[in-house]
Amino acid sequence: MLKGKTFNLEEWNPKTELGRRVKSGEITDIAYILDSGYRILEAELVDALLPDLETQLLEVGQSKGKFGGGKGSIWKQTQKITSEGSRMKFSAFAVVGNKNGFVGVGFGSSKETVPAREKAIRNAKLNLIKIRRGCGSWDCGCKTHHSIPFRVYGKHGSVEVTFKPAPRGTGLNAERKCRKILELAGIKDVYSKSLGNTSTKLNFFMATFEALRELNKVKVNDDFCAQSGVVDGAFVRSEL
């Protein structure tokens, strides 16, 4: 996990009307912004409303190993040959989440590694979504939000990803790097199936994100929500 700079609300100078409403305290819930269809244009807005957000860089590139073998790297390095010589560019893929129903992914590139990382993190915050969780497994029926309520499918490029509800205690039966996205989203148990050229990690991660996005596009009735323990976004434990 990456540890960013501590966000200072007083030093923040919002540039949008939505940002000014957040700073003034008029809006205090990120779910209200996402449900209302507002477009997030300032990453600081997410920092203000989700102070417990965690950040992770995923491996999208490959570096040379000690004995010539390939080794995964968080930097994707590309090279362009011009008349003036070769131009290097670095790219990074970031995922942010609070492990409680909110997750976002972003891709950024630059001539240097640090700006590429910062761009990826910023884009991940701007692409933040709220996901629906529950217990949709017939083998469980615990009515808690440890898994997903129904089967979802996502596609990006040639990669296709399918997630299915799993009983409590199953764990994340998914590709190792893909698990980090699910963990930051707050999902603990799930079955997965992937097709296509999954070695292209960027497409694989984006297909995973598209599948999670589908969780909020399916209409569910109140009876199903009660039976499956469905929660939208963050789960707030009630105080007795």
Residue pairs with C-beta under 8 A, 6 or more apart in sequence:
1 54
1 55
1 56
2 55
2 56
2 57
2 121
4 55
4 121
7 44
7 47
7 48
7 51
9 23
9 48
12 19
12 23
12 44
12 48
14 20
14 22
14 23
14 42
14 44
14 45
15 41
15 42
16 41
16 42
16 45
18 27
18 33
18 38
18 40
18 41
18 42
18 45
19 41
19 42
19 44
19 45
21 27
22 28
22 45
22 48
22 49
23 48
27 33
27 49
28 49
29 49
30 46
30 49
30 50
30 102
30 128
30 130
30 233
31 130
31 232
31 233
31 234
33 40
33 45
33 49
34 128
34 129
34 130
34 233
35 130
40 46
40 125
40 126
40 128
41 126
43 121
43 122
43 125
43 126
46 53
46 96
46 104
46 125
46 126
46 128
47 53
47 125
50 98
50 102
50 128
52 98
53 96
53 97
53 98
53 102
53 125
54 96
54 97
54 98
54 99
54 184
55 94
55 95
55 96
55 121
55 124
56 94
56 95
56 96
56 180
56 184
57 74
57 92
57 93
57 94
57 117
57 120
58 74
58 93
58 94
58 95
58 177
58 180
58 181
58 201
58 205
59 72
59 73
59 74
59 177
59 201
60 74
60 76
60 91
60 92
60 93
60 201
60 202
60 205
61 72
61 73
61 74
61 75
61 76
61 77
61 91
62 70
62 71
62 72
62 73
63 70
63 71
63 72
63 73
63 75
63 77
64 70
64 71
65 71
74 92
74 93
75 90
75 91
75 92
75 113
75 116
76 90
76 91
76 92
76 93
76 109
76 202
77 88
77 89
77 90
77 91
78 88
78 89
78 91
79 86
79 87
79 88
79 89
80 86
80 87
80 89
81 87
87 111
88 111
89 109
89 110
89 111
90 109
90 110
90 111
90 112
90 113
90 116
91 107
91 108
91 109
91 116
91 120
92 107
92 108
92 109
92 113
92 116
92 117
92 119
92 120
93 105
93 106
93 107
93 120
93 201
93 202
93 205
94 105
94 106
94 107
94 108
94 117
94 120
94 121
94 123
94 124
95 103
95 104
95 105
95 106
95 124
95 180
95 181
95 184
95 205
96 103
96 104
96 105
96 106
96 121
96 124
96 125
96 128
96 184
97 103
97 104
97 181
97 183
97 184
97 185
97 186
98 184
98 186
98 234
99 183
99 184
99 185
99 186
100 186
100 233
100 234
100 235
101 130
101 131
101 133
101 185
101 186
101 231
101 232
101 233
101 234
101 235
102 128
102 129
102 130
102 131
102 185
102 186
102 233
102 234
103 128
103 129
103 131
103 181
103 184
103 185
103 186
103 209
103 212
104 124
104 125
104 126
104 127
104 128
104 129
105 124
105 127
105 181
105 205
105 206
105 209
106 119
106 120
106 121
106 122
106 123
106 124
106 125
106 126
106 127
107 120
107 123
107 202
108 115
108 116
108 117
108 118
108 119
108 120
108 121
108 122
108 123
109 116
109 119
110 116
110 119
129 212
129 213
129 216
130 216
130 232
130 233
131 185
131 186
131 187
131 212
131 213
131 215
131 216
131 233
132 148
132 149
132 215
132 216
132 220
132 230
132 231
132 232
133 145
133 146
133 147
133 148
133 149
133 186
133 187
133 215
133 230
133 231
133 235
134 144
134 145
134 147
134 148
134 149
134 165
134 225
134 228
134 229
134 230
134 231
135 141
135 142
135 143
135 144
135 145
135 146
135 147
135 149
135 165
135 168
135 228
135 229
136 147
136 148
136 149
136 150
136 151
136 165
136 228
137 147
137 165
137 166
137 167
137 168
137 189
139 167
140 147
140 165
140 166
140 167
140 168
142 168
142 229
143 226
143 227
143 228
143 229
144 168
144 229
145 186
145 229
145 230
145 231
145 235
146 168
146 187
146 188
146 189
147 165
147 166
147 167
147 168
147 170
147 187
147 188
147 189
147 190
148 163
148 164
148 165
148 187
148 190
148 215
149 165
149 215
149 220
149 224
149 228
149 230
150 165
150 218
150 220
151 162
151 163
151 164
151 165
152 162
152 163
152 211
152 212
152 214
152 215
152 218
153 160
153 161
153 162
153 163
153 211
153 214
154 160
154 161
154 162
154 207
154 208
154 209
154 210
154 211
154 212
154 213
154 214
155 161
155 207
155 210
156 203
156 204
156 206
156 207
156 210
157 196
157 197
157 200
157 203
157 206
157 207
158 196
158 197
158 200
158 203
159 194
159 195
159 196
159 197
159 198
159 200
159 203
159 204
159 206
159 207
160 194
160 195
160 196
160 207
161 178
161 192
161 193
161 194
161 204
161 207
161 208
161 210
161 211
162 192
162 193
162 194
162 211
163 174
163 190
163 191
163 192
163 211
163 212
164 190
164 191
164 192
164 193
165 189
165 190
165 191
166 173
166 189
166 190
166 191
167 189
168 188
168 189
169 189
170 189
170 190
170 191
171 188
171 189
172 179
172 182
172 183
172 187
172 188
172 189
172 190
172 192
173 190
173 191
173 192
174 182
174 190
174 192
175 192
175 194
175 198
175 204
177 201
177 204
177 205
178 192
178 204
178 205
178 208
181 205
181 208
181 209
181 212
182 190
182 208
182 212
185 212
186 235
194 204
194 207
196 203
197 203
198 204
216 232
220 230
224 230
